[in-house]
Amino acid sequence: MLSLSDVSLKPDGEHRFAHSFAPGEISVVLGANQSGKTDLCRLIAGLNTRAQGSVRLDGAPLGSLNPRERPVSMVYQAFVNYPNLTVFENIASPLKAQKANGDTISRKVASLAEKLHIQALLRRYPSELSGGQQQRLAIARALAKEARVLLLDEPLVNLDFKLREALEVELRELLHASDTIVIYTSSDPRDAFTLGDSLLLLDKGQKIQSGPPLEVYQNPSSFEAMALLADPDINRFHRHGKPCALRPEHLYLASEHPSTTALSFDMQVSAYETSGSESYVHGQVEGNDWVLRHSGMLSPKIGQSLKVSAAERDVVQF
């Protein structure tokens, strides 16, 4: 178990929190830019950071260990590989640092290269690889260290969508085959469900909620927690004097599913977009910006008033 205590991710030292990460799980740390995700990773890895706090692995403090001594590997969003080493030599570098013998190095490099589909690239240099291949290489090198803790700081954010989608599935299968503590940071709520066994939400350096992804989605503790797991943003309104919210996917056109028990709203259309399979209608409801996420194609008129509805069970009240 990796246990953090008295953690502050801001220079002012406020909003301290504790959290634990379990082995054999992928823990997604979700937050917007500047929420403290990278600082949290750097604190665990022992790198320079404004974050403060205590880090323990199975009860043993890591604070006195320098980054090389810690059983921690880190993969960054930038493609960080040794440019003067081949793919084979890059993957082998942490094994050589551990003074592993030649047979062990060859066997482990071959195994990792096969799992990450770069076995045909072992003699190439990083400059000869595509972005996706470079990030696979960085992940293979991190795994070669066989660290107890693997930190993946938005490792796929610079890849195109199709490649990122494919790598996420492969990465989940690969990481679940080990007993490693995996911490994966992201600003994309889809990663929480695609990859995460557990979820930690950060907002402006504060821990705002944690738990299984579906449980956090169904029972958000605040507007901020609900918004982090929404794409696009949540729709806010007041009901009986209390703040409430609805997710865009829980809105529908009242004309499509008429119901006397559903909540109904008048939405003044300001813009819309469609991908063919989905449409997003933007507008104003009670002076607030709202978005309706609709399957299929919609072509409303700008300025048109749409009657939209939502089921009572989908309203989240704070």
RAFEN-V20430 format. One record per residue. N is the residue number from 0. RES is the residue in one letter. PHI is phi as a letter, one per 40 degrees, with the letter a starting at -180 (NA if undefined). BURIAL is + if it has 24 or more other C-alpha atoms within 12 Angstrom, else -. Layout:
n=N res=RES phi=PHI burial=BURIAL
n=N res=RES phi=PHI burial=BURIAL
This chain:
n=0 res=M phi=NA burial=-
n=1 res=L phi=c burial=+
n=2 res=S phi=b burial=+
n=3 res=L phi=b burial=+
n=4 res=S phi=a burial=+
n=5 res=D phi=f burial=-
n=6 res=V phi=c burial=+
n=7 res=S phi=b burial=+
n=8 res=L phi=b burial=+
n=9 res=K phi=b burial=+
n=10 res=P phi=c burial=-
n=11 res=D phi=c burial=-
n=12 res=G phi=g burial=-
n=13 res=E phi=c burial=-
n=14 res=H phi=f burial=+
n=15 res=R phi=c burial=+
n=16 res=F phi=a burial=+
n=17 res=A phi=b burial=+
n=18 res=H phi=a burial=+
n=19 res=S phi=b burial=+
n=20 res=F phi=b burial=+
n=21 res=A phi=c burial=+
n=22 res=P phi=c burial=+
n=23 res=G phi=g burial=+
n=24 res=E phi=b burial=+
n=25 res=I phi=b burial=+
n=26 res=S phi=c burial=+
n=27 res=V phi=c burial=+
n=28 res=V phi=b burial=+
n=29 res=L phi=b burial=+
n=30 res=G phi=a burial=+
n=31 res=A phi=c burial=+
n=32 res=N phi=d burial=-
n=33 res=Q phi=g burial=-
n=34 res=S phi=c burial=+
n=35 res=G phi=h burial=+
n=36 res=K phi=c burial=+
n=37 res=T phi=c burial=+
n=38 res=D phi=c burial=+
n=39 res=L phi=c burial=+
n=40 res=C phi=c burial=+
n=41 res=R phi=c burial=+
n=42 res=L phi=c burial=+
n=43 res=I phi=c burial=+
n=44 res=A phi=c burial=+
n=45 res=G phi=g burial=+
n=46 res=L phi=c burial=+
n=47 res=N phi=c burial=-
n=48 res=T phi=a burial=-
n=49 res=R phi=c burial=-
n=50 res=A phi=c burial=+
n=51 res=Q phi=b burial=+
n=52 res=G phi=i burial=+
n=53 res=S phi=b burial=+
n=54 res=V phi=b burial=+
n=55 res=R phi=b burial=+
n=56 res=L phi=b burial=+
n=57 res=D phi=f burial=-
n=58 res=G phi=g burial=-
n=59 res=A phi=c burial=-
n=60 res=P phi=c burial=-
n=61 res=L phi=b burial=+
n=62 res=G phi=d burial=-
n=63 res=S phi=c burial=-
n=64 res=L phi=c burial=-
n=65 res=N phi=c burial=-
n=66 res=P phi=d burial=-
n=67 res=R phi=c burial=-
n=68 res=E phi=c burial=-
n=69 res=R phi=c burial=+
n=70 res=P phi=c burial=+
n=71 res=V phi=b burial=+
n=72 res=S phi=b burial=+
n=73 res=M phi=b burial=+
n=74 res=V phi=b burial=+
n=75 res=Y phi=c burial=+
n=76 res=Q phi=c burial=+
n=77 res=A phi=c burial=-
n=78 res=F phi=c burial=+
n=79 res=V phi=c burial=+
n=80 res=N phi=b burial=+
n=81 res=Y phi=c burial=-
n=82 res=P phi=c burial=-
n=83 res=N phi=c burial=-
n=84 res=L phi=b burial=-
n=85 res=T phi=c burial=+
n=86 res=V phi=d burial=+
n=87 res=F phi=d burial=+
n=88 res=E phi=c burial=+
n=89 res=N phi=c burial=+
n=90 res=I phi=c burial=+
n=91 res=A phi=c burial=+
n=92 res=S phi=d burial=+
n=93 res=P phi=c burial=+
n=94 res=L phi=c burial=+
n=95 res=K phi=c burial=-
n=96 res=A phi=c burial=-
n=97 res=Q phi=c burial=-
n=98 res=K phi=g burial=-
n=99 res=A phi=c burial=-
n=100 res=N phi=c burial=-
n=101 res=G phi=d burial=-
n=102 res=D phi=c burial=-
n=103 res=T phi=c burial=-
n=104 res=I phi=c burial=+
n=105 res=S phi=c burial=-
n=106 res=R phi=c burial=-
n=107 res=K phi=c burial=+
n=108 res=V phi=c burial=+
n=109 res=A phi=c burial=+
n=110 res=S phi=c burial=+
n=111 res=L phi=c burial=+
n=112 res=A phi=c burial=+
n=113 res=E phi=c burial=-
n=114 res=K phi=c burial=+
n=115 res=L phi=b burial=+
n=116 res=H phi=f burial=+
n=117 res=I phi=b burial=+
n=118 res=Q phi=c burial=+
n=119 res=A phi=c burial=-
n=120 res=L phi=b burial=+
n=121 res=L phi=c burial=+
n=122 res=R phi=c burial=-
n=123 res=R phi=c burial=+
n=124 res=Y phi=b burial=-
n=125 res=P phi=d burial=+
n=126 res=S phi=c burial=-
n=127 res=E phi=c burial=-
n=128 res=L phi=b burial=+
n=129 res=S phi=c burial=-
n=130 res=G phi=d burial=+
n=131 res=G phi=c burial=+
n=132 res=Q phi=c burial=+
n=133 res=Q phi=c burial=+
n=134 res=Q phi=c burial=+
n=135 res=R phi=c burial=+
n=136 res=L phi=c burial=+
n=137 res=A phi=c burial=+
n=138 res=I phi=c burial=+
n=139 res=A phi=c burial=+
n=140 res=R phi=c burial=+
n=141 res=A phi=c burial=+
n=142 res=L phi=c burial=+
n=143 res=A phi=c burial=+
n=144 res=K phi=c burial=+
n=145 res=E phi=f burial=+
n=146 res=A phi=c burial=+
n=147 res=R phi=c burial=+
n=148 res=V phi=b burial=+
n=149 res=L phi=b burial=+
n=150 res=L phi=b burial=+
n=151 res=L phi=b burial=+
n=152 res=D phi=c burial=+
n=153 res=E phi=f burial=+
n=154 res=P phi=c burial=+
n=155 res=L phi=b burial=+
n=156 res=V phi=c burial=+
n=157 res=N phi=c burial=-
n=158 res=L phi=c burial=+
n=159 res=D phi=c burial=-
n=160 res=F phi=d burial=-
n=161 res=K phi=c burial=-
n=162 res=L phi=c burial=-
n=163 res=R phi=c burial=+
n=164 res=E phi=c burial=-
n=165 res=A phi=c burial=-
n=166 res=L phi=c burial=+
n=167 res=E phi=c burial=+
n=168 res=V phi=c burial=-
n=169 res=E phi=c burial=-
n=170 res=L phi=c burial=+
n=171 res=R phi=c burial=+
n=172 res=E phi=c burial=-
n=173 res=L phi=c burial=+
n=174 res=L phi=c burial=+
n=175 res=H phi=c burial=-
n=176 res=A phi=c burial=-
n=177 res=S phi=b burial=-
n=178 res=D phi=b burial=-
n=179 res=T phi=c burial=+
n=180 res=I phi=c burial=+
n=181 res=V phi=b burial=+
n=182 res=I phi=b burial=+
n=183 res=Y phi=b burial=+
n=184 res=T phi=c burial=+
n=185 res=S phi=a burial=+
n=186 res=S phi=b burial=+
n=187 res=D phi=b burial=+
n=188 res=P phi=c burial=+
n=189 res=R phi=c burial=+
n=190 res=D phi=c burial=+
n=191 res=A phi=c burial=+
n=192 res=F phi=c burial=+
n=193 res=T phi=c burial=+
n=194 res=L phi=b burial=+
n=195 res=G phi=c burial=+
n=196 res=D phi=c burial=+
n=197 res=S phi=b burial=+
n=198 res=L phi=b burial=+
n=199 res=L phi=b burial=+
n=200 res=L phi=c burial=+
n=201 res=L phi=b burial=+
n=202 res=D phi=a burial=+
n=203 res=K phi=f burial=+
n=204 res=G phi=g burial=+
n=205 res=Q phi=b burial=+
n=206 res=K phi=c burial=+
n=207 res=I phi=b burial=+
n=208 res=Q phi=a burial=+
n=209 res=S phi=a burial=+
n=210 res=G phi=i burial=+
n=211 res=P phi=c burial=+
n=212 res=P phi=d burial=+
n=213 res=L phi=c burial=-
n=214 res=E phi=c burial=-
n=215 res=V phi=c burial=+
n=216 res=Y phi=c burial=+
n=217 res=Q phi=c burial=-
n=218 res=N phi=b burial=-
n=219 res=P phi=c burial=+
n=220 res=S phi=c burial=-
n=221 res=S phi=a burial=+
n=222 res=F phi=d burial=+
n=223 res=E phi=c burial=+
n=224 res=A phi=c burial=+
n=225 res=M phi=c burial=+
n=226 res=A phi=c burial=+
n=227 res=L phi=c burial=+
n=228 res=L phi=b burial=+
n=229 res=A phi=b burial=+
n=230 res=D phi=a burial=-
n=231 res=P phi=c burial=+
n=232 res=D phi=c burial=+
n=233 res=I phi=c burial=+
n=234 res=N phi=b burial=+
n=235 res=R phi=b burial=+
n=236 res=F phi=a burial=+
n=237 res=H phi=b burial=-
n=238 res=R phi=b burial=-
n=239 res=H phi=f burial=-
n=240 res=G phi=g burial=-
n=241 res=K phi=b burial=-
n=242 res=P phi=c burial=-
n=243 res=C phi=b burial=-
n=244 res=A phi=a burial=+
n=245 res=L phi=b burial=+
n=246 res=R phi=c burial=+
n=247 res=P phi=d burial=+
n=248 res=E phi=c burial=+
n=249 res=H phi=c burial=+
n=250 res=L phi=c burial=+
n=251 res=Y phi=a burial=+
n=252 res=L phi=c burial=+
n=253 res=A phi=c burial=+
n=254 res=S phi=c burial=-
n=255 res=E phi=c burial=-
n=256 res=H phi=b burial=-
n=257 res=P phi=c burial=-
n=258 res=S phi=a burial=-
n=259 res=T phi=c burial=-
n=260 res=T phi=c burial=-
n=261 res=A phi=c burial=-
n=262 res=L phi=c burial=+
n=263 res=S phi=b burial=+
n=264 res=F phi=b burial=+
n=265 res=D phi=c burial=+
n=266 res=M phi=b burial=+
n=267 res=Q phi=c burial=+
n=268 res=V phi=c burial=+
n=269 res=S phi=b burial=+
n=270 res=A phi=a burial=+
n=271 res=Y phi=a burial=+
n=272 res=E phi=a burial=+
n=273 res=T phi=a burial=-
n=274 res=S phi=b burial=-
n=275 res=G phi=h burial=-
n=276 res=S phi=c burial=-
n=277 res=E phi=b burial=-
n=278 res=S phi=b burial=+
n=279 res=Y phi=b burial=+
n=280 res=V phi=b burial=+
n=281 res=H phi=b burial=+
n=282 res=G phi=a burial=+
n=283 res=Q phi=b burial=+
n=284 res=V phi=b burial=+
n=285 res=E phi=f burial=-
n=286 res=G phi=g burial=-
n=287 res=N phi=b burial=-
n=288 res=D phi=c burial=+
n=289 res=W phi=b burial=+
n=290 res=V phi=b burial=+
n=291 res=L phi=b burial=+
n=292 res=R phi=b burial=+
n=293 res=H phi=b burial=+
n=294 res=S phi=c burial=-
n=295 res=G phi=g burial=-
n=296 res=M phi=c burial=-
n=297 res=L phi=b burial=+
n=298 res=S phi=b burial=-
n=299 res=P phi=c burial=+
n=300 res=K phi=c burial=-
n=301 res=I phi=c burial=-
n=302 res=G phi=g burial=-
n=303 res=Q phi=c burial=-
n=304 res=S phi=c burial=-
n=305 res=L phi=b burial=+
n=306 res=K phi=c burial=+
n=307 res=V phi=b burial=+
n=308 res=S phi=b burial=+
n=309 res=A phi=a burial=+
n=310 res=A phi=c burial=+
n=311 res=E phi=d burial=-
n=312 res=R phi=c burial=-
n=313 res=D phi=c burial=+
n=314 res=V phi=c burial=+
n=315 res=V phi=b burial=+
n=316 res=Q phi=b burial=+
n=317 res=F phi=b burial=-
